C-alpha cells in the first residue's frame, strides 16, 4: 500500500466520495427548505398566522408580565 499510484487512487476515491456525500446533503437541505417554504405558503393561503420567532415570543411574554405587574399594582392601590 506504499505505492504512490495506489495512494493517489485511494485519495481520489475518498475525495470523490466526499464530494458525492456533500452534494447529496446539499440537495437534501435544499429539498427541506423548499418543503418549509411550501408549508408556509400553504398556511398563508389558508389565512393562518405565521408562527412567532423566539425573540418575538420573549418580547410578548415580557409585555404580558409588565401588564400583570401594572394590574397587581392597581389592585393593591399603588400608583404604578
LINKATA-V694395 format. One record per residue. N is the residue number from 1. RES is the residue in one letter. PSI is psi in degrees with one decimal (NA if undefined). OMEGA is omega in whole degrees, 0 to 359 (none if undefined). NEAR is the number of other ideal C-beta (glycine too) atoms within 8 Angstrom. Layout:
N RES PSI OMEGA NEAR
N RES PSI OMEGA NEAR
//
This chain:
1 X 7.0 179 4
2 X 0.4 179 5
3 X 129.4 182 6
4 X -35.3 180 6
5 X -40.4 179 6
6 X -41.6 179 9
7 X -40.8 179 10
8 X -40.8 179 8
9 X -44.0 179 8
10 X -41.5 178 8
11 X -40.4 179 8
12 X -42.1 178 8
13 X -37.6 179 8
14 X -43.8 179 8
15 X -41.0 178 8
16 X -42.2 178 8
17 X -40.4 178 8
18 X -40.8 178 8
19 X -43.0 179 8
20 X -41.7 179 8
21 X -41.7 179 8
22 X -41.8 179 8
23 X -40.9 178 8
24 X -40.2 178 8
25 X -41.1 178 8
26 X -40.4 179 8
27 X -40.4 178 8
28 X -40.8 179 8
29 X -45.2 179 8
30 X -38.3 177 8
31 X -40.5 179 8
32 X -41.8 178 8
33 X -41.5 177 8
34 X -39.8 178 8
35 X -44.5 180 8
36 X -39.2 177 8
37 X -40.8 178 8
38 X -41.5 179 8
39 X -42.7 179 8
40 X -41.3 179 9
41 X -40.2 179 8
42 X -42.2 179 8
43 X -38.5 179 9
44 X -37.4 179 9
45 X -36.6 178 6
46 X -9.1 178 6
47 X 13.0 178 4
48 X 142.1 178 6
49 X 151.4 178 3
50 X 144.9 177 7
51 X 137.2 181 4
52 X 152.4 177 7
53 X 160.8 179 6
54 X -36.3 179 6
55 X -41.6 179 6
56 X -37.1 179 8
57 X -39.9 179 9
58 X -39.7 179 8
59 X -42.9 179 8
60 X -39.5 178 9
61 X -41.2 178 8
62 X -40.3 177 8
63 X -42.3 179 8
64 X -40.3 178 8
65 X -41.4 178 8
66 X -40.5 178 8
67 X -40.0 178 8
68 X -42.3 178 8
69 X -42.5 180 9
70 X -43.1 179 9
71 X -38.3 177 8
72 X -39.6 178 8
73 X -40.2 178 10
74 X -42.0 180 9
75 X -32.4 180 6
76 X -7.1 180 6
77 X 18.6 179 4
78 X 135.2 180 6
79 X 115.7 183 3
80 X NA none 6
//
